[in-house]
Amino acid sequence: MNRSPLSIVSVLSLPVALLLGACSAMPPDQDMPASSGAPESPVPSQTQAANGLTDASPDLYMMERVSDAPQVVRTGRYQLWELGTSSGQQQLINQVVRVAIPRTISVTVKDALMHLLAGTGYHLCDGVPSDLANQPLPLTHRNLGPASLHEALQVLAGPAWVLQQDPQRREVCFRARDRSTASASPIETSHPADTAAAHRTAGESAATQVHQARMKANLKSDSEKQESE
């Protein structure tokens, strides 16, 4: 039996109609938010002042240090330069300083503090206690360092004083330490090796003096014998 062309077209169009109906029944694709395993990094906050200035980002002094590994850049075939700044450049109180004052100059502790702070970016406050400022500088403090500015200032002042700083004004000052705290602090003694070396040096000096006295006595007796002959 022969089928008409119309019936053949109807049979062929049936699967196509079913497919189109299934596609129309499916809901449209929805945009799903992209998810990743790592949390999104927070957007750095920018504080804008009234004058239109904006805080620099990233803030060097608010960043968490991720790694201690130095970053380097190659400047030649066998030459590398380390990137970054030192601790003393980032925090001026940590810069390395040195004190060298001739013994022929009579100076006070205040003079030494001002000499130490020269060129560091910090200055001494006006209210330094006179009990500290007017003290003569000990000979052992005339040559000090290299040491950090933070440490050198405390050494020049001594254990009876507490170092204070104002990073915003770049000012340092001192206040008297609590007497109970100062008296409770242990007194450092010299190392046994240093004590033994000092005793050995003193013994050698005494032996040298005895030897020189004996030589003088021998020379004197020889000269007296020659004169008598």
Z-matrix of the N, CA and C atoms (Angstrom, degrees):
N
C 1 1.464
C 2 1.528 1 108.16
N 3 1.280 2 115.93 1 130.90
C 4 1.465 3 121.14 2 -178.75
C 5 1.517 4 110.30 3 -89.16
N 6 1.388 5 114.93 4 132.68
C 7 1.472 6 119.99 5 176.82
C 8 1.522 7 109.60 6 -91.20
N 9 1.287 8 113.68 7 147.58
C 10 1.466 9 118.61 8 179.61
C 11 1.522 10 110.35 9 -75.86
N 12 1.306 11 117.82 10 155.31
C 13 1.475 12 120.49 11 178.48
C 14 1.514 13 112.85 12 -59.71
N 15 1.324 14 117.95 13 -29.95
C 16 1.466 15 121.00 14 -179.22
C 17 1.515 16 111.30 15 -66.65
N 18 1.343 17 115.78 16 -40.35
C 19 1.463 18 118.52 17 179.56
C 20 1.521 19 111.23 18 -68.63
N 21 1.305 20 115.94 19 -36.31
C 22 1.474 21 118.91 20 178.04
C 23 1.524 22 111.05 21 -63.46
N 24 1.337 23 118.10 22 -42.00
C 25 1.461 24 122.04 23 178.38
C 26 1.521 25 110.87 24 -64.01
N 27 1.330 26 116.93 25 -38.06
C 28 1.469 27 120.57 26 179.73
C 29 1.515 28 111.23 27 -65.22
N 30 1.343 29 116.23 28 -41.41
C 31 1.460 30 119.59 29 179.45
C 32 1.523 31 111.12 30 -65.15
N 33 1.326 32 117.93 31 -40.24
C 34 1.463 33 121.52 32 -179.43
C 35 1.525 34 112.36 33 -70.81
N 36 1.312 35 116.97 34 -32.92
C 37 1.466 36 119.42 35 -177.62
C 38 1.514 37 113.06 36 -79.80
N 39 1.346 38 118.45 37 -13.81
C 40 1.461 39 120.66 38 -179.05
C 41 1.535 40 112.40 39 -64.04
N 42 1.345 41 120.66 40 -48.67
C 43 1.483 42 118.67 41 177.54
C 44 1.519 43 113.80 42 -61.30
N 45 1.344 44 115.08 43 -36.06
C 46 1.467 45 118.30 44 179.42
C 47 1.514 46 110.75 45 -64.57
N 48 1.320 47 116.43 46 -40.02
C 49 1.469 48 120.25 47 179.37
C 50 1.510 49 111.39 48 -65.93
N 51 1.346 50 116.49 49 -40.20
C 52 1.463 51 119.46 50 177.98
C 53 1.534 52 111.28 51 -63.61
N 54 1.335 53 116.32 52 -41.11
C 55 1.466 54 120.26 53 179.40
C 56 1.519 55 112.08 54 -64.25
N 57 1.320 56 116.88 55 -42.67
C 58 1.460 57 120.51 56 178.59
C 59 1.518 58 111.40 57 -65.70
N 60 1.317 59 116.84 58 -35.34
C 61 1.461 60 119.84 59 178.37
C 62 1.510 61 112.24 60 -67.33
N 63 1.339 62 116.45 61 -38.43
C 64 1.461 63 119.40 62 177.97
C 65 1.523 64 111.81 63 -66.69
N 66 1.329 65 115.83 64 -37.85
C 67 1.473 66 119.26 65 178.96
C 68 1.519 67 111.33 66 -66.14
N 69 1.312 68 117.34 67 -39.79
C 70 1.461 69 119.97 68 -179.80
C 71 1.511 70 112.33 69 -70.08
N 72 1.360 71 116.97 70 -25.36
C 73 1.465 72 119.80 71 179.16
C 74 1.513 73 112.62 72 -76.92
N 75 1.322 74 117.27 73 -22.78
C 76 1.463 75 120.34 74 -179.80
C 77 1.526 76 110.41 75 -70.39
N 78 1.353 77 117.73 76 137.25
C 79 1.481 78 119.64 77 179.20
C 80 1.519 79 110.44 78 -69.23
N 81 1.287 80 117.21 79 150.66
C 82 1.475 81 119.93 80 179.11
C 83 1.518 82 110.86 81 -64.62
N 84 1.341 83 115.07 82 150.96
C 85 1.467 84 120.52 83 179.46
C 86 1.518 85 110.28 84 -62.38
N 87 1.320 86 114.70 85 135.32
C 88 1.458 87 120.83 86 176.99
C 89 1.523 88 109.51 87 -103.57
N 90 1.305 89 115.43 88 139.83
C 91 1.463 90 120.34 89 179.38
C 92 1.514 91 108.93 90 -72.48
N 93 1.323 92 116.20 91 113.22
C 94 1.456 93 122.10 92 179.28
C 95 1.526 94 109.25 93 -91.73
N 96 1.322 95 118.02 94 136.24
C 97 1.482 96 119.17 95 178.43
C 98 1.505 97 110.63 96 -65.81
N 99 1.323 98 114.93 97 135.58
C 100 1.466 99 120.09 98 179.93
C 101 1.512 100 108.78 99 -70.46
N 102 1.323 101 115.18 100 127.90
C 103 1.458 102 121.05 101 -179.27
C 104 1.509 103 108.91 102 -114.41
N 105 1.284 104 116.00 103 143.83
C 106 1.456 105 121.75 104 178.06
C 107 1.508 106 108.27 105 -135.38
N 108 1.309 107 115.16 106 158.35
C 109 1.460 108 119.60 107 -178.83
C 110 1.512 109 112.82 108 -66.48
N 111 1.345 110 118.07 109 -34.49
C 112 1.462 111 121.29 110 -177.19
C 113 1.513 112 109.99 111 -83.52
N 114 1.326 113 118.82 112 138.56
C 115 1.466 114 120.70 113 177.77
C 116 1.512 115 110.68 114 -68.75
N 117 1.304 116 114.55 115 150.75
C 118 1.454 117 119.68 116 -179.24
C 119 1.520 118 109.54 117 -67.87
N 120 1.329 119 114.96 118 136.57
C 121 1.459 120 119.63 119 179.57
C 122 1.511 121 109.46 120 -72.22
N 123 1.321 122 117.45 121 134.76
C 124 1.464 123 119.23 122 -178.74
C 125 1.510 124 111.24 123 -67.35
N 126 1.306 125 114.58 124 142.63
C 127 1.455 126 120.27 125 179.44
C 128 1.517 127 108.20 126 -74.50
N 129 1.326 128 117.95 127 125.62
C 130 1.465 129 118.92 128 -178.27
C 131 1.511 130 111.45 129 -61.78
N 132 1.306 131 114.78 130 134.28
C 133 1.455 132 119.37 131 -179.73
C 134 1.517 133 109.54 132 -76.60
N 135 1.303 134 115.44 133 140.11
C 136 1.451 135 121.52 134 -179.86
C 137 1.522 136 107.97 135 -120.09
N 138 1.305 137 115.05 136 118.60
C 139 1.450 138 120.77 137 179.92
C 140 1.517 139 108.56 138 -95.93
N 141 1.318 140 115.13 139 119.56
C 142 1.453 141 120.24 140 -178.17
C 143 1.516 142 108.61 141 -103.52
N 144 1.308 143 115.54 142 124.30
C 145 1.451 144 121.02 143 -179.33
C 146 1.519 145 110.13 144 -81.77
N 147 1.338 146 114.61 145 174.05
C 148 1.457 147 119.47 146 -178.51
C 149 1.518 148 112.07 147 -67.08
N 150 1.337 149 116.90 148 -25.74
C 151 1.461 150 119.41 149 -179.01
C 152 1.515 151 112.70 150 -83.79
N 153 1.336 152 118.19 151 4.95
C 154 1.452 153 121.32 152 177.63
C 155 1.507 154 114.92 153 90.88
N 156 1.332 155 118.21 154 -3.43
C 157 1.455 156 120.96 155 178.97
C 158 1.519 157 110.12 156 -76.97
N 159 1.315 158 115.83 157 147.86
C 160 1.460 159 122.14 158 -179.23
C 161 1.518 160 109.13 159 -121.73
N 162 1.331 161 116.76 160 139.23
C 163 1.461 162 120.89 161 178.74
C 164 1.520 163 110.37 162 -61.43
N 165 1.327 164 115.85 163 137.70
C 166 1.462 165 120.99 164 179.13
C 167 1.520 166 109.92 165 -68.18
N 168 1.324 167 115.01 166 143.70
C 169 1.468 168 120.55 167 179.01
C 170 1.523 169 108.74 168 -135.72
N 171 1.352 170 118.46 169 132.02
C 172 1.462 171 126.57 170 1.93
C 173 1.520 172 112.33 171 -78.44
N 174 1.321 173 115.22 172 154.64
C 175 1.462 174 122.59 173 179.40
C 176 1.525 175 108.68 174 -86.48
N 177 1.333 176 116.32 175 116.65
C 178 1.462 177 121.00 176 -176.61
C 179 1.522 178 111.97 177 -58.40
N 180 1.328 179 116.68 178 -35.51
C 181 1.458 180 120.36 179 -174.43
C 182 1.527 181 113.09 180 -89.70
N 183 1.331 182 117.08 181 -0.23
C 184 1.463 183 120.99 182 176.41
C 185 1.518 184 112.15 183 -115.33
N 186 1.317 185 117.41 184 -2.96
C 187 1.462 186 121.22 185 -178.61
C 188 1.514 187 109.99 186 -79.35
N 189 1.326 188 115.02 187 146.55
C 190 1.450 189 120.85 188 172.10
C 191 1.515 190 108.93 189 -87.20
N 192 1.325 191 115.14 190 131.58
C 193 1.454 192 119.39 191 -178.97
C 194 1.518 193 109.36 192 -71.80
N 195 1.328 194 116.40 193 119.04
C 196 1.460 195 120.80 194 -175.02
C 197 1.508 196 110.99 195 -83.34
N 198 1.308 197 117.41 196 -45.39
C 199 1.457 198 120.61 197 -175.09
C 200 1.511 199 109.14 198 -145.88
N 201 1.325 200 114.85 199 148.83
C 202 1.459 201 120.81 200 176.84
C 203 1.520 202 112.31 201 -89.29
N 204 1.332 203 117.21 202 -2.03
C 205 1.459 204 120.59 203 -178.78
C 206 1.525 205 109.50 204 -68.06
N 207 1.327 206 118.80 205 128.02
C 208 1.461 207 120.17 206 -178.38
C 209 1.521 208 111.50 207 -70.49
N 210 1.321 209 115.97 208 146.74
C 211 1.451 210 122.53 209 174.74
C 212 1.522 211 108.06 210 -98.02
N 213 1.308 212 115.92 211 130.66
C 214 1.457 213 120.89 212 -175.13
C 215 1.517 214 109.19 213 -125.74
N 216 1.316 215 115.26 214 157.14
C 217 1.454 216 122.45 215 174.97
C 218 1.519 217 107.56 216 -130.08
N 219 1.307 218 116.62 217 138.49
C 220 1.457 219 121.58 218 -178.92
C 221 1.525 220 109.40 219 -83.31
N 222 1.327 221 115.68 220 124.45
C 223 1.458 222 121.28 221 177.70
C 224 1.522 223 112.38 222 -110.72
N 225 1.292 224 117.08 223 -4.01
C 226 1.455 225 122.24 224 178.83
C 227 1.509 226 109.78 225 -163.88
N 228 1.298 227 115.34 226 -177.43
C 229 1.462 228 118.83 227 -177.85
C 230 1.520 229 111.80 228 -65.50
N 231 1.320 230 116.96 229 -38.82
C 232 1.460 231 121.15 230 -178.78
C 233 1.527 232 111.77 231 -123.37
N 234 1.300 233 118.03 232 22.81
C 235 1.459 234 120.75 233 -175.55
C 236 1.519 235 110.13 234 -127.42
N 237 1.332 236 115.38 235 129.51
C 238 1.456 237 122.62 236 178.09
C 239 1.522 238 108.71 237 -125.32
N 240 1.309 239 116.03 238 140.26
C 241 1.457 240 121.95 239 176.84
C 242 1.521 241 108.53 240 -114.25
N 243 1.329 242 115.57 241 132.49
C 244 1.462 243 119.73 242 178.90
C 245 1.528 244 109.92 243 -81.13
N 246 1.323 245 115.41 244 130.39
C 247 1.455 246 121.15 245 179.39
C 248 1.526 247 110.07 246 -86.06
N 249 1.310 248 115.13 247 150.87
C 250 1.457 249 119.44 248 177.02
C 251 1.513 250 112.01 249 115.19
N 252 1.305 251 115.27 250 179.81
C 253 1.457 252 122.94 251 -178.41
C 254 1.524 253 109.51 252 -122.04
N 255 1.315 254 115.61 253 157.75
C 256 1.461 255 120.61 254 -178.65
C 257 1.523 256 110.16 255 -80.47
N 258 1.330 257 114.98 256 168.51
C 259 1.464 258 120.17 257 178.86
C 260 1.525 259 111.01 258 -63.94
N 261 1.326 260 117.29 259 -36.89
C 262 1.453 261 120.33 260 178.96
C 263 1.511 262 113.42 261 -69.22
N 264 1.343 263 117.31 262 -25.49
C 265 1.460 264 120.23 263 176.63
C 266 1.524 265 111.29 264 -79.76
N 267 1.321 266 116.87 265 -34.67
C 268 1.459 267 119.87 266 178.37
C 269 1.523 268 111.56 267 -76.39
N 270 1.326 269 116.77 268 -40.87
C 271 1.464 270 122.27 269 178.32
C 272 1.527 271 107.57 270 -122.46
N 273 1.317 272 116.80 271 107.37
C 274 1.465 273 120.66 272 -173.82
C 275 1.518 274 112.32 273 -60.44
N 276 1.312 275 118.03 274 -27.15
C 277 1.459 276 120.30 275 -178.62
C 278 1.522 277 111.24 276 -69.46
N 279 1.346 278 117.55 277 -14.49
C 280 1.466 279 121.57 278 -179.33
C 281 1.525 280 112.93 279 -99.40
N 282 1.316 281 118.58 280 2.76
C 283 1.459 282 120.10 281 -178.45
C 284 1.524 283 111.05 282 -67.73
N 285 1.313 284 115.41 283 154.23
C 286 1.465 285 121.61 284 -176.90
C 287 1.524 286 109.19 285 -86.68
N 288 1.328 287 116.14 286 130.57
C 289 1.464 288 121.98 287 -178.50
C 290 1.522 289 108.81 288 -132.75
N 291 1.319 290 114.07 289 171.66
C 292 1.461 291 120.80 290 178.56
C 293 1.520 292 109.11 291 -150.46
N 294 1.316 293 115.96 292 140.88
C 295 1.462 294 122.27 293 179.06
C 296 1.515 295 108.55 294 -110.34
N 297 1.320 296 116.24 295 128.90
C 298 1.463 297 121.89 296 176.62
C 299 1.527 298 107.57 297 -143.41
N 300 1.321 299 116.85 298 100.48
C 301 1.459 300 122.70 299 -177.99
C 302 1.523 301 108.27 300 -119.51
N 303 1.333 302 118.69 301 125.61
C 304 1.474 303 120.46 302 179.76
C 305 1.528 304 111.35 303 -61.07
N 306 1.325 305 115.51 304 147.41
C 307 1.464 306 120.17 305 -178.52
C 308 1.520 307 112.18 306 -74.17
N 309 1.321 308 116.46 307 -14.93
C 310 1.466 309 119.44 308 -179.32
C 311 1.521 310 112.33 309 -77.06
N 312 1.322 311 117.76 310 -13.33
C 313 1.460 312 121.79 311 -178.54
C 314 1.522 313 109.02 312 -98.78
N 315 1.319 314 116.34 313 129.53
C 316 1.461 315 121.38 314 178.16
C 317 1.527 316 108.54 315 -87.81
N 318 1.312 317 116.41 316 115.84
C 319 1.464 318 120.86 317 -176.97
C 320 1.526 319 108.95 318 -131.42
N 321 1.324 320 114.60 319 158.02
C 322 1.454 321 122.09 320 175.25
C 323 1.529 322 109.25 321 -102.12
N 324 1.315 323 115.24 322 175.27
C 325 1.465 324 119.70 323 177.92
C 326 1.529 325 110.35 324 -63.25
N 327 1.321 326 117.30 325 -38.09
C 328 1.464 327 120.12 326 178.20
C 329 1.524 328 111.03 327 -62.97
N 330 1.334 329 117.07 328 -41.61
C 331 1.465 330 120.17 329 177.40
C 332 1.525 331 110.72 330 -60.68
N 333 1.318 332 116.57 331 -42.10
C 334 1.462 333 120.03 332 179.87
C 335 1.522 334 111.39 333 -66.67
N 336 1.329 335 117.44 334 -38.40
C 337 1.464 336 120.66 335 178.26
C 338 1.523 337 111.07 336 -64.32
N 339 1.320 338 117.06 337 -42.93
C 340 1.463 339 120.45 338 178.91
C 341 1.522 340 110.77 339 -66.97
N 342 1.332 341 116.86 340 -37.78
C 343 1.464 342 120.62 341 176.78
C 344 1.528 343 110.70 342 -64.98
N 345 1.331 344 116.37 343 -38.20
C 346 1.460 345 120.47 344 179.88
C 347 1.521 346 111.74 345 -68.22
N 348 1.326 347 117.35 346 -38.40
C 349 1.464 348 121.35 347 -176.07
C 350 1.522 349 113.14 348 -79.85
N 351 1.320 350 117.85 349 -11.97
C 352 1.465 351 120.35 350 -178.24
C 353 1.528 352 110.38 351 -61.28
N 354 1.321 353 115.54 352 123.77
C 355 1.458 354 121.02 353 177.85
C 356 1.511 355 115.07 354 84.14
N 357 1.335 356 118.32 355 -0.64
C 358 1.464 357 120.44 356 -178.77
C 359 1.524 358 113.01 357 -89.92
N 360 1.335 359 117.18 358 -13.31
C 361 1.458 360 120.01 359 -175.09
C 362 1.513 361 112.84 360 95.53
N 363 1.324 362 117.13 361 -16.26
C 364 1.465 363 121.87 362 177.26
C 365 1.527 364 109.87 363 -100.00
N 366 1.316 365 115.80 364 157.39
C 367 1.461 366 120.91 365 175.00
C 368 1.522 367 109.00 366 -135.85
N 369 1.325 368 114.96 367 160.82
C 370 1.459 369 121.65 368 -177.61
C 371 1.525 370 109.34 369 -85.29
N 372 1.316 371 116.27 370 139.93
C 373 1.455 372 120.37 371 -179.64
C 374 1.528 373 110.21 372 -70.34
N 375 1.328 374 115.40 373 163.60
C 376 1.463 375 120.00 374 -179.43
C 377 1.520 376 112.45 375 -78.64
N 378 1.312 377 117.34 376 -19.62
C 379 1.458 378 119.64 377 -174.52
C 380 1.508 379 114.60 378 -99.89
N 381 1.325 380 117.91 379 39.17
C 382 1.464 381 119.92 380 176.82
C 383 1.526 382 108.94 381 -67.59
N 384 1.328 383 118.96 382 128.11
C 385 1.469 384 120.19 383 -179.27
C 386 1.523 385 111.51 384 -57.69
N 387 1.327 386 115.32 385 137.24
C 388 1.468 387 119.78 386 -178.01
C 389 1.525 388 111.61 387 -65.52
N 390 1.337 389 117.40 388 -27.51
C 391 1.463 390 119.70 389 178.40
C 392 1.520 391 111.56 390 -61.97
N 393 1.316 392 116.68 391 -25.71
C 394 1.464 393 121.08 392 176.73
C 395 1.518 394 111.51 393 -96.85
N 396 1.326 395 116.94 394 -44.74
C 397 1.463 396 120.72 395 -172.69
C 398 1.520 397 112.68 396 -64.25
N 399 1.327 398 118.30 397 -36.83
C 400 1.465 399 121.44 398 -173.83
C 401 1.521 400 113.64 399 -89.62
N 402 1.312 401 117.84 400 0.70
C 403 1.460 402 120.05 401 178.89
C 404 1.529 403 110.08 402 -71.02
N 405 1.337 404 118.38 403 140.29
C 406 1.471 405 119.44 404 175.68
C 407 1.523 406 110.23 405 -68.08
N 408 1.308 407 115.71 406 144.01
C 409 1.458 408 120.71 407 -179.01
C 410 1.526 409 109.91 408 -72.78
N 411 1.325 410 118.89 409 125.70
C 412 1.468 411 120.46 410 178.01
C 413 1.526 412 111.28 411 -63.56
N 414 1.317 413 115.77 412 150.09
C 415 1.461 414 120.26 413 -179.85
C 416 1.525 415 111.63 414 -61.29
N 417 1.322 416 117.12 415 -33.76
C 418 1.464 417 119.57 416 -177.86
C 419 1.523 418 112.73 417 -69.82
N 420 1.353 419 117.40 418 -15.15
C 421 1.461 420 121.22 419 179.27
C 422 1.525 421 112.55 420 -97.56
N 423 1.314 422 117.19 421 2.39
C 424 1.465 423 118.57 422 179.75
C 425 1.525 424 111.86 423 -75.61
N 426 1.302 425 117.62 424 -23.24
C 427 1.466 426 122.14 425 174.87
C 428 1.525 427 107.21 426 -127.08
N 429 1.318 428 115.31 427 106.00
C 430 1.458 429 121.51 428 -172.98
C 431 1.523 430 109.71 429 -135.06
N 432 1.319 431 115.53 430 135.54
C 433 1.458 432 120.12 431 176.25
C 434 1.507 433 112.53 432 102.07
N 435 1.340 434 115.07 433 -175.24
C 436 1.466 435 128.03 434 5.12
C 437 1.528 436 112.14 435 -64.75
N 438 1.336 437 115.26 436 139.88
C 439 1.457 438 122.37 437 179.15
C 440 1.522 439 108.01 438 -154.57
N 441 1.316 440 115.66 439 165.74
C 442 1.460 441 119.35 440 176.43
C 443 1.526 442 109.38 441 -70.82
N 444 1.322 443 115.67 442 151.52
C 445 1.466 444 120.08 443 179.51
C 446 1.524 445 110.59 444 -59.71
N 447 1.301 446 116.51 445 -37.97
C 448 1.465 447 121.75 446 179.16
C 449 1.528 448 111.05 447 -59.36
N 450 1.327 449 116.34 448 -42.81
C 451 1.465 450 120.47 449 -178.77
C 452 1.521 451 111.77 450 -75.96
N 453 1.332 452 117.12 451 -42.02
C 454 1.462 453 120.38 452 -177.24
C 455 1.527 454 111.48 453 -62.95
N 456 1.329 455 117.61 454 -39.01
C 457 1.461 456 120.21 455 178.70
C 458 1.524 457 111.35 456 -62.52
N 459 1.322 458 116.54 457 -41.33
C 460 1.462 459 119.85 458 -179.80
C 461 1.526 460 111.62 459 -69.24
N 462 1.327 461 116.73 460 -35.84
C 463 1.463 462 119.64 461 179.57
C 464 1.524 463 110.56 462 -67.33
N 465 1.323 464 117.47 463 -41.96
C 466 1.463 465 120.22 464 179.33
C 467 1.526 466 111.32 465 -64.19
N 468 1.321 467 117.40 466 -35.78
C 469 1.464 468 120.15 467 -179.30
C 470 1.520 469 111.83 468 -77.97
N 471 1.319 470 117.56 469 -38.80
C 472 1.456 471 120.41 470 -179.76
C 473 1.520 472 112.26 471 98.26
N 474 1.329 473 116.45 472 170.74
C 475 1.468 474 120.53 473 -174.49
C 476 1.520 475 114.52 474 -70.82
N 477 1.333 476 118.59 475 -13.47
C 478 1.464 477 120.58 476 -178.63
C 479 1.519 478 112.73 477 -81.63
N 480 1.344 479 117.31 478 -3.39
C 481 1.461 480 120.82 479 -176.04
C 482 1.522 481 110.32 480 -127.74
N 483 1.331 482 115.51 481 146.80
C 484 1.465 483 123.06 482 179.82
C 485 1.523 484 108.41 483 -107.34
N 486 1.320 485 116.12 484 127.53
C 487 1.463 486 121.24 485 178.84
C 488 1.521 487 109.82 486 -75.36
N 489 1.324 488 116.43 487 133.85
C 490 1.459 489 123.35 488 175.26
C 491 1.518 490 108.63 489 -123.36
N 492 1.338 491 116.33 490 145.62
C 493 1.457 492 120.31 491 -179.64
C 494 1.521 493 110.44 492 -139.70
N 495 1.324 494 114.58 493 150.57
C 496 1.460 495 122.70 494 174.68
C 497 1.524 496 106.92 495 -124.20
N 498 1.345 497 118.42 496 95.95
C 499 1.468 498 119.79 497 -176.61
C 500 1.521 499 113.01 498 -61.98
N 501 1.333 500 117.44 499 -28.79
C 502 1.457 501 119.41 500 -178.26
C 503 1.525 502 111.21 501 -69.41
N 504 1.317 503 116.96 502 -42.12
C 505 1.462 504 121.03 503 178.22
C 506 1.524 505 111.86 504 -93.97
N 507 1.333 506 116.55 505 -4.68
C 508 1.470 507 122.24 506 -177.54
C 509 1.527 508 110.47 507 53.46
N 510 1.299 509 113.69 508 55.74
C 511 1.458 510 121.58 509 -176.63
C 512 1.521 511 109.00 510 -129.21
N 513 1.326 512 115.89 511 141.99
C 514 1.464 513 121.50 512 175.86
C 515 1.518 514 108.55 513 -121.85
N 516 1.328 515 114.60 514 149.17
C 517 1.452 516 120.38 515 179.13
C 518 1.528 517 107.99 516 -150.81
N 519 1.317 518 116.55 517 178.66
C 520 1.460 519 121.56 518 -177.87
C 521 1.522 520 109.17 519 -137.95
N 522 1.314 521 114.54 520 147.32
C 523 1.459 522 121.35 521 172.88
C 524 1.527 523 108.28 522 -130.04
N 525 1.312 524 115.48 523 153.86
C 526 1.461 525 120.25 524 -179.39
C 527 1.525 526 109.81 525 -69.35
N 528 1.309 527 115.70 526 135.08
C 529 1.458 528 120.17 527 177.74
C 530 1.530 529 109.78 528 -76.38
N 531 1.309 530 115.14 529 150.35
C 532 1.461 531 120.05 530 177.41
C 533 1.525 532 109.62 531 -57.70
N 534 1.324 533 116.38 532 131.78
C 535 1.464 534 120.26 533 -175.06
C 536 1.519 535 111.84 534 -60.91
N 537 1.318 536 117.24 535 -36.89
C 538 1.464 537 119.28 536 179.63
C 539 1.515 538 110.90 537 -65.69
N 540 1.344 539 116.41 538 -38.47
C 541 1.463 540 119.63 539 178.23
C 542 1.514 541 110.98 540 -70.00
N 543 1.341 542 116.33 541 -40.92
C 544 1.463 543 119.45 542 -178.64
C 545 1.516 544 111.49 543 -67.03
N 546 1.352 545 116.68 544 -39.15
C 547 1.458 546 118.78 545 -178.84
C 548 1.510 547 111.93 546 -73.57
N 549 1.354 548 116.76 547 -24.72
C 550 1.461 549 119.88 548 -178.90
C 551 1.513 550 112.73 549 -81.28
N 552 1.340 551 117.05 550 -15.25
C 553 1.460 552 119.40 551 -178.30
C 554 1.521 553 109.64 552 -71.00
N 555 1.339 554 116.94 553 136.67
C 556 1.467 555 119.32 554 -178.10
C 557 1.517 556 111.60 555 -69.61
N 558 1.309 557 115.74 556 148.02
C 559 1.460 558 122.05 557 177.48
C 560 1.516 559 108.29 558 -90.80
N 561 1.322 560 115.19 559 122.24
C 562 1.456 561 119.58 560 -178.55
C 563 1.520 562 109.79 561 -75.07
N 564 1.301 563 115.47 562 132.42
C 565 1.461 564 121.36 563 177.17
C 566 1.508 565 109.09 564 -104.61
N 567 1.308 566 115.67 565 162.75
C 568 1.456 567 119.87 566 -179.57
C 569 1.512 568 110.22 567 -70.91
N 570 1.305 569 115.45 568 154.76
C 571 1.460 570 121.58 569 -179.61
C 572 1.527 571 109.62 570 -68.36
N 573 1.344 572 118.13 571 145.73
C 574 1.473 573 119.30 572 178.70
C 575 1.514 574 113.49 573 -55.61
N 576 1.319 575 116.35 574 -35.71
C 577 1.467 576 118.64 575 179.02
C 578 1.520 577 111.01 576 -65.02
N 579 1.360 578 116.09 577 -39.46
C 580 1.458 579 119.03 578 177.83
C 581 1.526 580 111.01 579 -65.97
N 582 1.343 581 116.68 580 -39.30
C 583 1.465 582 119.74 581 178.49
C 584 1.517 583 111.48 582 -64.07
N 585 1.337 584 116.20 583 -42.43
C 586 1.462 585 119.74 584 178.81
C 587 1.520 586 110.90 585 -64.11
N 588 1.340 587 116.03 586 -39.31
C 589 1.462 588 119.15 587 179.07
C 590 1.522 589 110.75 588 -65.03
N 591 1.342 590 115.99 589 -39.11
C 592 1.463 591 118.79 590 178.64
C 593 1.520 592 111.11 591 -65.18
N 594 1.342 593 116.27 592 -42.28
C 595 1.465 594 118.86 593 177.85
C 596 1.527 595 111.61 594 -64.36
N 597 1.333 596 115.62 595 -38.58
C 598 1.455 597 119.10 596 179.70
C 599 1.524 598 110.42 597 -65.44
N 600 1.324 599 115.99 598 -40.83
C 601 1.462 600 119.26 599 178.49
C 602 1.523 601 111.12 600 -64.32
N 603 1.344 602 115.83 601 -41.20
C 604 1.467 603 118.99 602 178.55
C 605 1.518 604 111.08 603 -64.46
N 606 1.338 605 117.14 604 -39.03
C 607 1.467 606 120.02 605 178.05
C 608 1.506 607 112.20 606 -64.97
N 609 1.339 608 115.73 607 -40.42
C 610 1.462 609 119.26 608 178.67
C 611 1.524 610 110.65 609 -64.73
N 612 1.342 611 116.80 610 -38.65
C 613 1.464 612 119.34 611 178.90
C 614 1.523 613 110.88 612 -64.75
N 615 1.339 614 117.12 613 -41.67
C 616 1.468 615 120.05 614 179.05
C 617 1.517 616 111.07 615 -64.92
N 618 1.341 617 117.29 616 -41.19
C 619 1.466 618 120.20 617 178.59
C 620 1.519 619 110.97 618 -64.23
N 621 1.328 620 116.36 619 -37.73
C 622 1.464 621 119.74 620 178.64
C 623 1.524 622 110.74 621 -64.57
N 624 1.323 623 116.92 622 -41.52
C 625 1.459 624 119.91 623 179.05
C 626 1.532 625 111.64 624 -64.38
N 627 1.328 626 117.43 625 -40.26
C 628 1.471 627 120.44 626 177.96
C 629 1.516 628 110.73 627 -63.91
N 630 1.348 629 116.11 628 -41.74
C 631 1.462 630 120.15 629 179.93
C 632 1.525 631 110.93 630 -63.81
N 633 1.329 632 116.48 631 -42.13
C 634 1.458 633 119.45 632 179.28
C 635 1.534 634 110.96 633 -65.22
N 636 1.328 635 117.39 634 -37.87
C 637 1.469 636 120.05 635 178.67
C 638 1.520 637 111.06 636 -64.83
N 639 1.330 638 117.12 637 -39.95
C 640 1.465 639 120.34 638 178.21
C 641 1.521 640 111.22 639 -65.00
N 642 1.330 641 116.79 640 -41.01
C 643 1.461 642 119.62 641 179.16
C 644 1.524 643 110.62 642 -63.80
N 645 1.323 644 117.33 643 -40.45
C 646 1.460 645 119.88 644 178.24
C 647 1.531 646 111.00 645 -63.76
N 648 1.329 647 116.07 646 -40.07
C 649 1.471 648 119.47 647 179.27
C 650 1.516 649 110.79 648 -65.23
N 651 1.333 650 117.42 649 -40.90
C 652 1.467 651 120.79 650 179.07
C 653 1.516 652 111.07 651 -65.15
N 654 1.323 653 116.44 652 -42.63
C 655 1.461 654 119.62 653 179.25
C 656 1.528 655 110.64 654 -64.50
N 657 1.319 656 116.78 655 -37.63
C 658 1.460 657 119.82 656 -179.99
C 659 1.522 658 111.13 657 -66.63
N 660 1.338 659 115.96 658 -40.92
C 661 1.475 660 118.97 659 179.45
C 662 1.518 661 111.04 660 -67.61
N 663 1.344 662 117.49 661 -37.96
C 664 1.466 663 120.46 662 178.01
C 665 1.517 664 110.84 663 -63.65
N 666 1.307 665 116.95 664 -42.01
C 667 1.467 666 119.47 665 -179.62
C 668 1.526 667 110.99 666 -67.01
N 669 1.326 668 117.97 667 -35.52
C 670 1.462 669 120.68 668 178.03
C 671 1.520 670 110.90 669 -67.47
N 672 1.326 671 117.55 670 -37.29
C 673 1.465 672 120.79 671 177.76
C 674 1.517 673 110.88 672 -64.66
N 675 1.332 674 116.36 673 -42.54
C 676 1.465 675 119.95 674 -179.55
C 677 1.527 676 110.45 675 -64.26
N 678 1.313 677 117.35 676 -39.05
C 679 1.455 678 120.07 677 179.50
C 680 1.536 679 111.08 678 -67.13
N 681 1.328 680 117.60 679 -37.55
C 682 1.469 681 120.76 680 180.00
C 683 1.517 682 111.43 681 -69.11
N 684 1.329 683 118.26 682 -33.22
C 685 1.456 684 121.46 683 178.42
C 686 1.519 685 110.42 684 -71.25
